[in-house]
Amino acid sequence: MHEMALCESIRQIIEEQAGAQGFTRVERVALDVGAFSGVEVEALRFGFDVVMRGSLAETARLEIHQSKGQGWCLPCAREVEIAQRYDACPHCGSYQMQVTGGENLSIRELEVF
Amino acid sequence: MSQTRLIQLEADILGKNNGYAQANCAQFARDGMFVLNLVSSPGSGKTTLLCKTLEALKDTLDLAVIEGDQQTSADADRIRATGVPAIQVNTGKGCHLDAHMVGHAVESLKPAKGSVLLIENVGNLVCPAGFDLGEAHKVAILSVTEGEDKPLKYPDMFAASDLVLLNKVDLLPHLDFDIEEAEANVRRVNPRARVLRVSARSGEGMEAWMQWLKGGAMMASATLPATAPLAAE
């Protein structure tokens, strides 16, 4: 969706952290990307290279940890894995499902000099 | 080779926007404002629906509009023609409004306390879903000239919306659009969403939408201190 804007946020966070934590170069950026975060991983990779040019993360390796979508099935009363927001429960076929995981989009860690 | 070190962050990438959104939201609550974020694909009839709504309500409510578009001020001009103050935000290369832009727009627009602020987002069913602006509700507008399966194709947006307006229902006799299926698809993605069938052109269903809007405005402004009675001449 708006991967360029997200990459700009990542760059801002890195620059703020560089000031706070005192580093001058980033070796690796690890992200957590949930299945329902609306992010296209390939577009994010592309945007990352473009946006990081001229920054202290210019040569950084981008590591993306994708997590699956999770829902709470009300009839089964348990957590199940779902591929789409509107998927039925894989065990009982019910649509009484609350999305409980997969919306996250965060920087997990930075490896820095 | 110099030594690297690891910084554990767990920093939310949308955190900055969410911070601005929270600030907007707090300001809207303090000022008793009812704020809606209108989202749809391009061509759903969003601006026409907005103009008709403003014309019908401008004598009973304080209204203001923020118009988001990639380019041109055409839409804000249409809104201002109704007599309601409007400000255009051009996102340039951006595909959505963010909370920071909205905060600035509110600063220059200076909407009245207890007013209704309608934010017309960029016509796009994808990106605006991820960017909270501090609004009370997202309202998705889906016209019946689009497909019934749009809620399934763009589930994030329909899951984030509290109200769905099915617009252009006056055209239903000429289309193969299955409105029951469209509503079922909305419910599949978001069981809590209200769905209203409207036509901005014929006026059908518009009363229900405006009642919903007035109800929200009343609740939002209920927290404002009562205005001091005017001194007798």
Interface residues (C-beta under 8 A of the other chain):
Chain A: M1 H2 M4 A5 L6 S9 I10 Q12 I13 Q17 Q21 F23 E27 R28 L31 F36 S37 G38 Q84 R85 Y86 Y95 V99 L105 S106 I107 R108 E109 L110 E111 V112 F113
Chain B: S2 Q3 T4 R5 L6 I7 Q8 L9 E10 A11 D12 I13 L14 G15 K16 N17 K93 G94 C95 H96 D98 V126 C127 A129 G130 F131 L152 P155 D156 A159 R188 V189
